[in-house]
Amino acid sequence: MPSAPPSLRTIPITLTINGRRHDLDVAPWTSLLDLLREDLKLCGTKKGCDHGQCGACTVLVDGVRINSCLSLAVMRDGAEITTIEGLGTPERLHPMQRAFMEHDALQCGYCTPGQICSAVGLVSEGHAHSRAEIRELMSGNLCRCGAYTNIADAVEDILEQQQKAAAE
């Protein structure tokens, strides 16, 4: 029996997504974003521009924030991926999710999953030490509603909490 043409072949990959292992066969052109949303039904990660310009699709790959629309799923074989669904639950929010709520850092909510994932990555990177640095490092995530001040407040709050905990 002849093999399928290259354009119809899939590639086996293994991803750990939100702590759960997934053995998948994916088309080579499938973006990580499309795999998450369409194949795995993890729709918290949003498709905004699909060109890496808005940050709505931000997820954490091995702890580093990326625009999932710009990454092919096959490039992430073996990776650990965290989406907004993997950060917390309604009963037990991630501290960043709680901070976003407490600081009213969302309006329509479309960009919020990407904003939160980006903020979690930013904090773990350890590069933000001032409000100006927070704003600069979050600049890849756009908010059409203009909640930037409150988003910066939420991230700043988490950074301050971490500094207090480290000092104790």
C-alpha positions, 0 to 999 in steps of 0.5 A: 500500500503506498504511503500517504503524500507528505502533506497528509502525514502526521507527526507523533508528539508528546506534550504535558499540558496542565500536568497531563500527558498527551500523546498526539499525532499532529499535522506539521503545520498545526500551530500550538494555539490551534492544537490547544483550542481545536483539538484539545478544547482548551479554549481559554487561550484566545486567538486574537490576531494570529500573527504574534502581535496581540498576546491573547494566545500567550501560554507558558512553555517550560515556564517561558511565555510564548505566543502560541500562534507563532509556534508549531505544535511539533516544535514543542514535542516533549515540552510542558505547557501551561494554559490559563486552565492549568493555573488555577480553578474557580475554587482555588485561584492562582495568586495572579488570577486573584490579583487581576480580580482584586485590581479589576484588571479586566473589562471584556476579558478576551485578553485576560488569559494571555495577560495572566499567563504573561504576567505569571511568566514575567514574575517568574523571569525576575526581570521586573523591579519597577512599574515601568519595567512591568509595563515594558515587559507586558507590552506584548499583550494588548488590551482593547479596553485599556485596563493597562493601569489595573493590570500593572497594579495586579502584577505589582501587587504580586511582586510586592507579595513575593518581596515581602515573603522573601524578606521574612 
